[in-house]
Amino acid sequence: MRNPIYFGIRSIMQIGFYFYFKKITVYGKEKIPKNGGVILSPNHQNGVIDPFVVGVKHGGVITSLTRSDVFGGILHRLFTAMKMVPVYRIKDGYGSLKNNDAVFEKCYKLLGGKQTVQIFSEGRQHENYFLIPISKGSSRLALTAQKKYPNQNIYMMPIGINYSNRRNPLAFIHLVYGDPLLIKDYMDDSISEVKQINNIRDSLEARMKLCLWIPDKNEDYSKQCSMIRDLKGKESFKEIRDKLSGVKEFKELKSLTFIQKIIGSIGYILNAPVLIITKWVLSKFKDKVYYSTVKFYCGLFLLPIWWIIILFSVSFIKIEYSITTVITAIICLYIRQNNQNIIYNK
């Protein structure tokens, strides 16, 4: 039975992503297995945006394991409705680790029932384009689920989420699905369970790297980042990956023209209340991986309200003026954000 809350929220997120991101291109979705339980394993660069990007584009129902400290706040009900389940770490308190037993049992049952679970195998969020060493947790979960349900096929699906800009709106994304791992292929009674888990982890890590623009940190990493900033969004995943692997020089930041600065200033003035509130909310977050998440939700809920206020306020003078003001506010904000992405150096 379809969950109306889950699909309702996902539809809202899908509409929000349509306006927030310039474009989301999906590669390899046809590789997702259809005859067993699947663990989706994306990299984790962008706070709470990552699980929703995968969830919106996946299409089916996904249970997503998420660090426990993001629960309990203003977004707790949203996370729960979207089937996000808290995972507890030592830093959350040693006594809280026992709560993971029930979480993992739930995951085993889901996978045994041919359902989909999402886990960020890197184990933490970061702003690097490359993959950091992944933990054993997701591989251990997959192997245990396979042992509990020996007649079921359990798969791990490597995924790469590649953002042209991880903090600002109007970025484009390449969401890349790699070749799945069939966990049965890694079960071998002649070696220890630890070795089996390590083999799964090593294969998963190698396949996840194939899904990223930049698989590893290297001496040209800063040059590669500068080239990503210069991408237009029309390039294919392979074109970008090939271009970055052969980068030779650092792309200098572009300067804004006088006209761009003027239009950007108009965009700020006409949308000032929302931008000021967003900046205040951002100041409450020490971890910058949440910046895009904050901007997305503030834009999704506050901008439409602000534009309606403008529409009704100015309409008392003349309806044509109100419509023109709202259109100008939207266009100038769009241009202003493009300007911000030009000078963004991360």
Secondary structure as GFF3:
##gff-version 3
##sequence-region A 1 346
A	DSSP	alpha_helix	4	20	.	.	.	ID=ss1
A	DSSP	beta_strand	23	27	.	.	.	ID=ss2
A	DSSP	three_ten_helix	29	31	.	.	.	ID=ss3
A	DSSP	beta_strand	37	42	.	.	.	ID=ss4
A	DSSP	alpha_helix	49	58	.	.	.	ID=ss5
A	DSSP	beta_strand	62	67	.	.	.	ID=ss6
A	DSSP	three_ten_helix	68	70	.	.	.	ID=ss7
A	DSSP	alpha_helix	76	81	.	.	.	ID=ss8
A	DSSP	beta_strand	84	87	.	.	.	ID=ss9
A	DSSP	three_ten_helix	90	92	.	.	.	ID=ss10
A	DSSP	three_ten_helix	94	98	.	.	.	ID=ss11
A	DSSP	alpha_helix	99	112	.	.	.	ID=ss12
A	DSSP	beta_strand	116	118	.	.	.	ID=ss13
A	DSSP	alpha_helix	137	148	.	.	.	ID=ss14
A	DSSP	beta_strand	154	163	.	.	.	ID=ss15
A	DSSP	beta_strand	172	177	.	.	.	ID=ss16
A	DSSP	beta_strand	181	182	.	.	.	ID=ss17
A	DSSP	three_ten_helix	183	186	.	.	.	ID=ss18
A	DSSP	alpha_helix	193	209	.	.	.	ID=ss19
A	DSSP	alpha_helix	221	229	.	.	.	ID=ss20
A	DSSP	alpha_helix	237	245	.	.	.	ID=ss21
A	DSSP	alpha_helix	258	270	.	.	.	ID=ss22
A	DSSP	alpha_helix	272	282	.	.	.	ID=ss23
A	DSSP	three_ten_helix	288	290	.	.	.	ID=ss24
A	DSSP	alpha_helix	291	315	.	.	.	ID=ss25
A	DSSP	alpha_helix	319	343	.	.	.	ID=ss26
###
